[in-house]
Amino acid sequence: MVAMIRPRRKLALARVYGLLEPGPVVLLATAHRGRSNVMAMSWLTMLEFEPPLVGCVVSGRNFSFELLRRSRECVIAIPEARLARQVAAAGNRSGRAGDKFAAVGLTPVPATKVGAPLVGECAANLECRVADTRMVNRYNFFVLEVVAAWIDPRVREPRTLHHRGRGRFMVAGPTVALPSRMR
Amino acid sequence: MVAMIRPRRKLALARVYGLLEPGPVVLLATAHRGRSNVMAMSWLTMLEFEPPLVGCVVSGRNFSFELLRRSRECVIAIPEARLARQVAAAGNRSGRAGDKFAAVGLTPVPATKVGAPLVGECAANLECRVADTRMVNRYNFFVLEVVAAWIDPRVREPRTLHHRGRGRFMVAGPTVALPSRMR
């Protein structure tokens, strides 16, 4: 299946947590001085509802680490299961050698508030600025503030991928509603 | 359905990440000076493979925050979808008033290396010690080291719950394997 550029609509920042709290594999898009990159990432968590803060681990061995640290901006994009091949490909090769967007078949689309690109084929895109680097030396842990959020308005509950390790991905199943006061 | 105490077998610490990386809702069990508690938690991430380090946010408004900060120990338990009611109940009430294990119908089971209890009905239990509290003041973010891990050996890929917000939970769907060098 050929992946398609998705339509997009702004999402209120207070609703961002609902995209990341289920724990999907995401793509981290970065750009700095004419170089860009996209990598797969699973080690991230919400830290605050609003303004939305996200903490994520980017290994110092990754090319994205340099682009993120230098530009202090990125995009977190949320792929659905139909992009499984592209996600695995993004996780399997380094962007140091050349244009990984082209190599894995994903489309960079200009963002509005950051220099890093949106990933056109993804169900959601979060424009982020680095807010705190104090945990980078010890844990490669960046604190990001989400400054703009985009979703494909046709997708209410994205069929996300969730990495079980060693290339095995759980695909999001059905959603159930329970009486809950959890925000 | 009456929930049952699960059999359990030790899991190698190097494999812990595969339980948490998919992003399930977990239960955080704590104990200190004769008081214990269990809460639902979704804001957590792996920080290191081995020894496994986990970062998690526990709000200062939660009774568990006090028990965790004082005891410096906890158990992260991973419930499957059959425990959805108990998970929602654990997320909806405070443990300050009384024994929340009993109130929500979960069974504390003695752990081996920490004072906090395992949750008997869960598919996996991770005994943890607090390893770093430097991010607690700013983000309520605790760094935990997993010191012992237990799984129900009958469960290869737990049918976990993933919180989409406001009491809506995605239930883990099928697993797909992709060619991947992601660890």
Contacts between the chains, C-beta under 8 A, distances in Angstrom:
chain1	res1	chain2	res2	distance
A	15	B	165	7.6
A	17	B	165	6.2
A	18	B	164	5.4
A	18	B	165	3.6
A	18	B	166	7.7
A	21	B	23	7.8
A	21	B	42	4.9
A	21	B	43	7.2
A	21	B	162	7.6
A	21	B	163	5.1
A	21	B	164	6.9
A	21	B	165	6.3
A	22	B	23	5.8
A	22	B	162	3.7
A	22	B	163	6.4
A	22	B	164	5.6
A	22	B	170	5.2
A	23	B	21	7.8
A	23	B	22	5.8
A	23	B	23	1.0
A	23	B	24	6.8
A	23	B	42	7.8
A	23	B	162	5.7
A	24	B	23	6.8
A	40	B	182	6.5
A	42	B	21	4.9
A	42	B	23	7.8
A	42	B	46	7.7
A	42	B	182	8.0
A	43	B	21	7.2
A	43	B	45	5.0
A	43	B	46	4.9
A	43	B	47	7.0
A	44	B	45	5.6
A	45	B	43	5.0
A	45	B	44	5.6
A	45	B	45	3.9
A	45	B	55	6.6
A	45	B	56	7.4
A	45	B	57	6.9
A	46	B	42	7.7
A	46	B	43	4.9
A	46	B	57	7.3
A	47	B	43	7.0
A	47	B	57	6.0
A	47	B	139	5.0
A	47	B	141	6.5
A	48	B	139	7.3
A	53	B	139	7.5
A	55	B	45	6.6
A	55	B	55	6.7
A	55	B	139	7.5
A	55	B	141	7.1
A	56	B	45	7.5
A	57	B	45	6.9
A	57	B	46	7.3
A	57	B	47	6.0
A	81	B	176	7.6
A	84	B	176	6.5
A	84	B	178	5.8
A	85	B	178	6.9
A	87	B	178	7.8
A	88	B	178	4.0
A	88	B	179	6.2
A	88	B	180	4.8
A	88	B	182	7.5
A	91	B	180	5.9
A	91	B	181	7.0
A	91	B	182	4.3
A	92	B	179	7.3
A	92	B	180	6.1
A	92	B	181	4.7
A	92	B	182	7.2
A	132	B	138	7.9
A	135	B	135	6.5
A	138	B	132	7.9
A	139	B	47	5.1
A	139	B	48	7.3
A	139	B	53	7.5
A	139	B	55	7.6
A	139	B	143	7.5
A	141	B	47	6.5
A	141	B	55	7.1
A	143	B	139	7.5
A	157	B	164	6.7
A	157	B	170	7.1
A	162	B	21	7.6
A	162	B	22	3.8
A	162	B	23	5.7
A	162	B	162	7.3
A	162	B	172	7.3
A	163	B	21	5.1
A	163	B	22	6.4
A	163	B	182	6.6
A	164	B	18	5.3
A	164	B	21	6.9
A	164	B	22	5.6
A	164	B	157	6.7
A	164	B	175	6.3
A	165	B	15	7.6
A	165	B	17	6.2
A	165	B	18	3.6
A	165	B	21	6.3
A	165	B	182	7.8
A	165	B	183	6.9
A	166	B	18	7.7
A	166	B	180	6.9
A	166	B	182	7.4
A	166	B	183	7.0
A	167	B	177	5.9
A	167	B	178	5.0
A	167	B	179	6.3
A	167	B	180	2.8
A	167	B	181	7.7
A	167	B	182	6.2
A	168	B	175	5.5
A	168	B	176	7.4
A	168	B	177	5.2
A	168	B	178	7.9
A	169	B	175	6.7
A	169	B	176	5.4
A	169	B	177	7.7
A	169	B	178	6.4
A	170	B	22	5.2
A	170	B	157	7.0
A	170	B	172	5.1
A	170	B	173	6.5
A	170	B	174	7.5
A	170	B	175	5.1
A	171	B	173	4.6
A	171	B	174	5.6
A	171	B	175	7.3
A	171	B	176	6.1
A	172	B	162	7.3
A	172	B	170	5.1
A	172	B	172	7.7
A	172	B	173	5.7
A	173	B	170	6.5
A	173	B	171	4.6
A	173	B	172	5.7
A	173	B	173	2.9
A	173	B	174	7.5
A	174	B	170	7.5
A	174	B	171	5.6
A	174	B	173	7.5
A	175	B	164	6.3
A	175	B	168	5.5
A	175	B	169	6.7
A	175	B	170	5.1
A	175	B	171	7.3
A	176	B	81	7.7
A	176	B	84	6.5
A	176	B	168	7.4
A	176	B	169	5.4
A	176	B	171	6.1
A	177	B	167	5.9
A	177	B	168	5.2
A	177	B	169	7.7
A	178	B	84	5.7
A	178	B	85	6.9
A	178	B	87	7.9
A	178	B	88	4.0
A	178	B	167	5.0
A	178	B	168	7.9
A	178	B	169	6.4
A	179	B	88	6.2
A	179	B	92	7.3
A	179	B	167	6.3
A	180	B	88	4.8
A	180	B	91	5.9
A	180	B	92	6.1
A	180	B	166	6.8
A	180	B	167	2.8
A	181	B	91	7.0
A	181	B	92	4.8
A	181	B	167	7.7
A	182	B	40	6.5
A	182	B	42	7.9
A	182	B	88	7.5
A	182	B	91	4.3
A	182	B	92	7.2
A	182	B	163	6.6
A	182	B	165	7.7
A	182	B	166	7.4
A	182	B	167	6.2
A	183	B	165	6.8
A	183	B	166	7.0
